[in-house]
Amino acid sequence: MLHFGYYGRLIPEKGIEVLRQLSEDPTVAGIEFHIWGEGEAYQADFFARHPQLRYHGPFAGRSELQAVLSGLDAYLLLSTHPEGLPIALLEVMSTGLPWLATDRGGVADIACDPLATRVIPMTSTYPEIKAAVLALAADIRAGRVSRTAQKALYATTFSSQVLVQRWRETLGLPPATR
């Protein structure tokens, strides 16, 4: 059983209904969907009616986030509203977790590995989203998605050390010393 998840605000614009629909689709058997967060639009009893959609409530702090991410095989961000640069995608990348997200805001700018970081159009239909989720699951099961490669990509492209160095270069400042 694979575990795909989402954490963040529980609002319709984050694709919660699509996750519910995926969890009920018999052709998506073998994937359990997990959600962390809170919001008035989705109370805990909503999730109780959907056995393949597990609601865990909110979490707090870095150690709880690490526990959440260590239990997932992939992260899904199926937003239909504008995103900036979703920090959650960088967080999951830093742990080597693959992700699938809609092309909102800066999402496409951080999708650097076509296997581990996948972007689909925000206008994707349910069958297109399902196909993308199933393709990601198949690649994870077949070992084509590497957490090690994803972590290395993050470390060399998006880590705080790399970003500080790039900003310093852009601003004409000398390298930072420790």
Sequence and secondary structure as in RCSB ss.txt:
>XXXX:A:sequence
MLHFGYYGRLIPEKGIEVLRQLSEDPTVAGIEFHIWGEGEAYQADFFARHPQLRYHGPFAGRSELQAVLSGLDAY
LLLSTHPEGLPIALLEVMSTGLPWLATDRGGVADIACDPLATRVIPMTSTYPEIKAAVLALAADIRAGRVSRTAQ
KALYATTFSSQVLVQRWRETLGLPPATR
>XXXX:A:secstr
 EEEEEEEE  GGGTHHHHHHHHH GGGTTEEEEEEEE TTS HHHHHT TTEEE     HHHHHHHHHHT SEE
EE   S  SS HHHHHHHHTT  EEEE  TTGGGG   TTTEEEE TT  HHHHHHHHHHHHHHHHTT S HHHH
HHHHHHHTSHHHHHHHHHHHTT      
